[in-house]
């Protein structure tokens, strides 16, 4: 298991049963709110008994085919390369150890595009027609919501390395949906911890209008209130990520006069940060600015003039995977500049393969019925090569992967979230300052 460096195991904890926000199936109807206001958002409860898959009753020994639904194009294309490399490396390692049920795994790559295109549906149709039993993806929660019904109804496993929206906890997915990324409620704890530790007392939250953005914004607000910040000292603005300009939203932030700003966004964050600098409230101007996994990457540094990101901090699901694993990823793609979600993609492949071995079947429903079990309880093992003979012999295994201890819940997701504490320097380059572990 990869060693985690624990910065603080305890974050700002919310109540166990919350009405969690920001999980509509599309862009939603949220409108930007002004100073101290709160945008309306669809709320969902995570208090449920998640659906779990039942074995198909007709085991298959056909070769395991794994498709990908990862962003080669669109607004999240900068996140695609690490996940693509992680998936390929996972398949390589599974095949080097003997494959699944004695046969090599076949990889069928596919583009997800983003929520503005129908690329994901086209890819899923092609991969289902090709007989895939597992699809790794999508990266975007909104994109996953566009195709999850089609995938689950086909009895195929949908395994995202990057979805964080809380909507998936209770989603009626027939027990076929899984993810190695921890939920937004955990990342919100980590971001709120950063803000609180830095002494933030008056906070603006700028978030894009989609399930990811509104969910994180609401959970960050909730955790900041729990940390003792009065609600009227928190401004939340929900914006259209496809807008040509974010001047109005940034001007609202300046008028609010916060001492900390959280930006929950994707590639449009570059325009937002640039505008913040124009009005004197950017990171390099001394404002404490915090980002999240959607924008805390070196791709943002390449999109903003140097040194405008200097001092900006943020989080992303990240474990200390070590230079050896990063070196192996670069062997797949020498051009990698970020490694976000590469470990999560790798683990999704290995978990799927081990579940098939435990089920003695590559049928999608059989794999799904065994995924949670191979991540918790049983005999601990840390690689496919180590776990394979145990699973093949019928031993109950507990795979602790590249991303660390997983311990999947009944909803098919990690109960523990490890986040990198990231910071931009004066050269607009990211460094990892440590790790925050929450949950568990």
PEJO-V303501 format. One line per field, one symbol per residue. ss: DSSP state (H for helix, E for strand, L for the rest). psi: psi as a letter, one per 30 degrees, with the letter a starting at -180 (. if undefined). burial: # if it has 16 or more other ideal C-beta (glycine too) atoms within 10 Angstrom, else .. Layout:
ss: ???
psi: ???
burial: ???
//
This chain:
ss: LLLLLLLLLLLLLLLLLLEEELLLLLLLLLLLLLLLLLLLLLEEELLLLLLLLLLLLLLLLLLLEEEEEELLLLLLHHHHHHHHHHHHHHHHHHHHLLLELLELLEEELLELLLLLLLHHHHHHHHHHHLLLLEEEELLLHHHHHHHHHHHHHLLLEEEELLLLLHHHLLLLLLLLEEELLLLHHHHHHHHHHHHHHLLLLLEEEEEELLHHHHHHHHHHHHHHHHLLLLHHHEEEEEELLLLLLLHHHHHHHHHHLLLEEEEELLLLHHHHHHHHHHLLLLHHHLLEEEELLLLLLHHHHHHLLLLLLLLLEEEEELLLLHHHHHHHHHHHLLLLLLLLLHHHHHHHHHHHHHHHHHHLLLLHHHHHHHHHHHHLLLEEELLHHHHHHHHHLLLLEEELELLELLLELLLLLELEEEEEEEEELLLLLEEEEEEEEEEL
psi: kkkkjjekfkajkllejljklhhlfbfagklklakflkkkkkklkgjljkkkkkkffikkglkkkklkiljflafgfffeeeeeeeeeeeeeeeefffakhgkkkkkjlkkfbafflgeeeeeeeeeeffgkfkkjalekeeeefffeeeeeffgkkjjkffkfkfffegkigggfklkfkllfeeeeeeeeeeeefggkfjkkjkklileeeeeeeeeeeeeeeffgkkefgkkkkkljfglfkgeeeeeeeeefhlgkkkjjabfffeeeeeeeeeggglefgfkjkkaafffilfeeeffkkkhffjfklalkjkliflfeeeeeeffejfgkflgkgeeeeeeeeeeeeeeeeefhkgkeeeeeffeeeffklakklgleeeeeeeeffgkkljjjaegakeiklffhlkfkkkkkjlkkafggkkljfakkkla.
burial: ##.#..#...##.#...#.#####..##.#.##....##.####.#...##.#..#...#..##########.######################.#####...###.#######...##..##..##...#################..##.##################.########################...#..#######################.#.#...#########....#..##.###.#.#.##################...####..###############.##..###############...##.##..##..########################.################.#..#..#..##.##.....#############.##############...#.#....#####.
//
